[in-house]
Amino acid sequence: MTRIDYPKGTDNVLTDLGFDDAEELSAKAALAFKLNALFDQRGLNQTEAAEITGMTQPKVSQIRRYKLQNISLERLNQLTTQLS
């Protein structure tokens, strides 16, 4: 059997895939994961989470679905701090 050598990847799959802003995307995903866990721990639906955070329900929906392109890293960090 022939052995195939593959290049060693990094700890960040987004970097391995060639994303220029891989570090920011990774940080945003980690914060969104934490926020979703906090929403779940508190038993909040999207409307309730929006009221508590001062965001709109569609923005909360974006976080719940990890659609983070229109939400800044700073805002996600603020929300995580606010709910922690």
C-alpha distance (Angstrom), angle and dihedral (degrees) to the residues before:
residue distance angle dihedral
M1 . . .
T2 3.80 . .
R3 3.76 118.1 .
I4 3.79 116.9 -134.6
D5 3.79 118.1 -155.1
Y6 3.78 116.0 -146.8
P7 3.79 125.3 -166.8
K8 3.78 114.3 -98.6
G9 3.78 112.2 -108.1
T10 3.77 129.2 -140.0
D11 3.78 128.3 -114.7
N12 3.81 88.7 -97.6
V13 3.80 115.8 70.4
L14 3.81 90.4 -165.5
T15 3.81 89.8 60.1
D16 3.80 89.6 48.2
L17 3.81 89.1 53.1
G18 3.81 90.8 53.5
F19 3.80 102.0 -108.9
D20 3.81 109.6 161.2
D21 3.82 92.6 -149.0
A22 3.80 96.0 40.9
E23 3.80 95.4 136.0
E24 3.81 92.8 53.0
L25 3.80 92.7 44.9
S26 3.79 90.5 50.1
A27 3.81 92.0 49.1
K28 3.82 91.2 48.4
A29 3.80 91.5 50.7
A30 3.81 91.4 49.6
L31 3.81 91.8 50.5
A32 3.82 92.0 46.1
F33 3.81 88.8 51.1
K34 3.82 89.8 52.2
L35 3.83 91.8 46.8
N36 3.80 92.0 49.8
A37 3.80 89.5 50.7
L38 3.82 90.2 50.3
F39 3.82 91.4 49.1
D40 3.80 89.6 50.1
Q41 3.82 94.1 46.1
R42 3.78 89.9 54.0
G43 3.79 92.8 43.8
L44 3.80 91.6 -123.8
N45 3.76 123.0 164.7
Q46 3.81 118.2 -150.0
T47 3.80 94.6 -93.2
E48 3.80 92.7 50.7
A49 3.80 91.8 45.9
A50 3.80 89.4 51.1
E51 3.81 92.1 51.8
I52 3.81 93.2 48.9
T53 3.81 95.3 45.9
G54 3.80 98.6 37.9
M55 3.79 91.4 -121.8
T56 3.76 127.8 123.9
Q57 3.80 119.4 -100.3
P58 3.84 91.2 -114.5
K59 3.84 89.8 56.6
V60 3.81 90.3 50.8
S61 3.81 87.7 49.7
Q62 3.80 89.7 53.6
I63 3.80 90.2 53.2
R64 3.81 91.4 47.0
R65 3.82 89.4 53.3
Y66 3.84 94.5 40.4
K67 3.82 91.3 -118.3
L68 3.79 92.5 146.0
Q69 3.80 104.9 155.3
N70 3.84 92.8 104.6
I71 3.81 96.3 44.0
S72 3.78 121.2 78.6
L73 3.77 124.9 -129.3
E74 3.80 88.3 -123.3
R75 3.81 92.3 55.2
L76 3.80 92.3 49.2
N77 3.79 89.3 49.6
Q78 3.83 91.2 50.3
L79 3.79 91.7 50.0
T80 3.79 92.6 48.9
T81 3.80 90.9 50.6
Q82 3.81 91.3 46.1
L83 3.81 93.3 53.0
S84 3.82 98.4 38.9
